[in-house]
Amino acid sequence: MQVIILLVVTVFSLIATYERNIAWKSELDIWEDAWRKNSKKDRVYVYLGIAYYHQGLIDKSINSYEMALRINPDDPYAHTGIGLDYASHGFYDEAYKHYQTALRLKPDNATTHYHLGLMFLEPAIRDVTMARKEFELALQIDPNNSCFASVGNGLCSRLS
């Protein structure tokens, strides 16, 4: 009898796992599913914004970050994400405000310093000194991140 019960439980677990794998085909599917189940958490909107950004759906990404900030105006990750979105649209003043807010809330966020550095290298801004400063801060915070070193310093060297 115990063997039959174990077999039935195993079969149902396999079916549930298979169905979940179908539902979660991509990063976006995972976070849209999480949003449907719990739309009151700012973290869900932050990760949904990241997933939309990765799909090139910048307007949806911005909307997700705005929802996260309505729930928690002090979420540094939402400020960094929306800053990245605004910078990718060329709205550098808005991006800068959000990056600065993110750094006020979490000064040791290397990723925010890195993205701010990249924004300073945009042709409309082209401030290599400020970019290099942000890349150096990112590396001080996270010295083992090879991306910060290679991308940041490489770009600064080419543009100096």
For each residue, the residues with C-beta under 8 A, 3 or more apart:
1: 4 5
2: 5 6
3: 6 7
4: 1 7 8
5: 1 2 8 9
6: 2 3 9 10
7: 3 4 10 11
8: 4 5 11 12
9: 5 6 12 13
10: 6 7 13 14
11: 7 8 14 15
12: 8 9 15 16
13: 9 10 16 17
14: 10 11 17 18
15: 11 12 18 19
16: 12 13 19 20
17: 13 14 20 21
18: 14 15 21 22
19: 15 16 22 23
20: 16 17 23 24
21: 17 18 24 25
22: 18 19 25
23: 19 20 29 33
24: 20 21 29 30 33
25: 21 22 29
26: 29 30 51
27: 30 31 50 51 54
28: 31 32 48 51 52 54 55
29: 23 24 25 26 32 33
30: 24 26 27 33 34 51
31: 27 28 34 35 44 47 48 50 51
32: 28 29 35 36 48 51
33: 23 24 29 30 36 37
34: 30 31 37 38 44 47 48
35: 31 32 38 39 44 45 48
36: 32 33 39
37: 33 34
38: 34 35 41 44
39: 35 36 44
40: 71
41: 38 44 45 71
42: 45 46 67 68 69 71 72 75 78
43: 46 47 68 75
44: 31 34 35 38 39 41 47 48
45: 35 41 42 48 49 64 65 67 68 71 78
46: 42 43 49 50 64 65 68 75 77 78 81
47: 31 34 43 44 50 51
48: 28 31 32 34 35 44 45 51 52 64
49: 45 46 52 53 61 62 64 65 68 78 81 82 85
50: 27 31 46 47 53 54 61 81
51: 26 27 28 30 31 32 47 48 54 55
52: 28 48 49 55 57 58 60 61 64
53: 49 50 56 57 58 61 81 84 85
54: 27 28 50 51
55: 28 51 52
56: 53
57: 52 53 60 61
58: 52 53 61 62 85 88 89
59: 62 63
60: 52 57 63 64
61: 49 50 52 53 57 58 64 65 81 82 85
62: 49 58 59 65 66 82 85 86
63: 59 60 66 67
64: 45 46 48 49 52 60 61 67 68
65: 45 46 49 61 62 68 69 78 79 81 82 85
66: 62 63 69 70 82
67: 42 45 63 64 70 71
68: 42 43 45 46 49 64 65 71 72 75 78 81
69: 42 65 66 72 73 75 78 79 82
70: 66 67 73
71: 40 41 42 45 67 68 75
72: 42 68 69 75 78
73: 69 70
74: 105
75: 42 43 46 68 69 71 72 78 79 105
76: 79 80 101 102 103 105 106 109 112
77: 46 80 81 102 109
78: 42 45 46 49 65 68 69 72 75 81 82
79: 65 69 75 76 82 83 98 99 101 102 105 112
80: 76 77 83 84 98 99 102 109 111 112 115
81: 46 49 50 53 61 65 68 77 78 84 85
82: 49 61 62 65 66 69 78 79 85 86 98
83: 79 80 86 87 94 95 96 97 98 99 102 112 115 116 119
84: 53 80 81 87 88 95 115
85: 49 53 58 61 62 65 81 82 88 89 95
86: 62 82 83 89 91 92 94 95 98
87: 83 84 90 91 92 95 115 118 119 122
88: 58 84 85
89: 58 85 86
90: 87 122 124
91: 86 87 94 95
92: 86 87 95 96 119 122 124 125
93: 96 97
94: 83 86 91 97 98
95: 83 84 85 86 87 91 92 98 99 119
96: 83 92 93 99 100 116 119
97: 83 93 94 100 101
98: 79 80 82 83 86 94 95 101 102
99: 79 80 83 95 96 102 103 112 115 116 119
100: 96 97 103 104
101: 76 79 97 98 104 105
102: 76 77 79 80 83 98 99 105 106 109 112
103: 76 99 100 106 107 109 112 113 116
104: 100 101 107
105: 74 75 76 79 101 102
106: 76 102 103 109 112
107: 103 104
108: 141
109: 76 77 80 102 103 106 112 113 141
110: 113 114 137 138 139 141 142 145 148
111: 80 114 115 138
112: 76 79 80 83 99 102 103 106 109 115 116
113: 103 109 110 116 117 134 135 137 138 141
114: 110 111 117 118 134 135 138 147 148 152
115: 80 83 84 87 99 111 112 118 119
116: 83 96 99 103 112 113 119 120 134
117: 113 114 120 121 130 131 132 133 134 135 138 152
118: 87 114 115 121 122 131 151 152 155
119: 83 87 92 95 96 99 115 116 122 125
120: 116 117 125 126 127 128 130 131 134
121: 117 118 125 126 127 128 131 155 156 159
122: 87 90 92 118 119 125 126
123: 126
124: 90 92
125: 92 119 120 121 122
126: 120 121 122 123 159
127: 120 121 130 131
128: 120 121 131 132 156 159 160
129: 132 133
130: 117 120 127 133 134
131: 117 118 120 121 127 128 134 135 152 155 156 159
132: 117 128 129 135 136 152 153 156
133: 117 129 130 136 137
134: 113 114 116 117 120 130 131 137 138 152
135: 113 114 117 131 132 138 139 148 149 152 153 156
136: 132 133 139 140
137: 110 113 133 134 140 141
138: 110 111 113 114 117 134 135 141 142 145 148 152
139: 110 135 136 142 143 145 148 149 152
140: 136 137 143
141: 108 109 110 113 137 138
142: 110 138 139 145 148
143: 139 140
144:
145: 110 138 139 142 148 149
146: 149 150
147: 114 150 151
148: 110 114 135 138 139 142 145 151 152
149: 135 139 145 146 152 153
150: 146 147 153 154
151: 118 147 148 154 155
152: 114 117 118 131 132 134 135 138 139 148 149 155 156
153: 132 135 149 150 156 157
154: 150 151 157 158
155: 118 121 131 151 152 158 159
156: 121 128 131 132 135 152 153 159 160
157: 153 154 160
158: 154 155
159: 121 126 128 131 155 156
160: 128 156 157
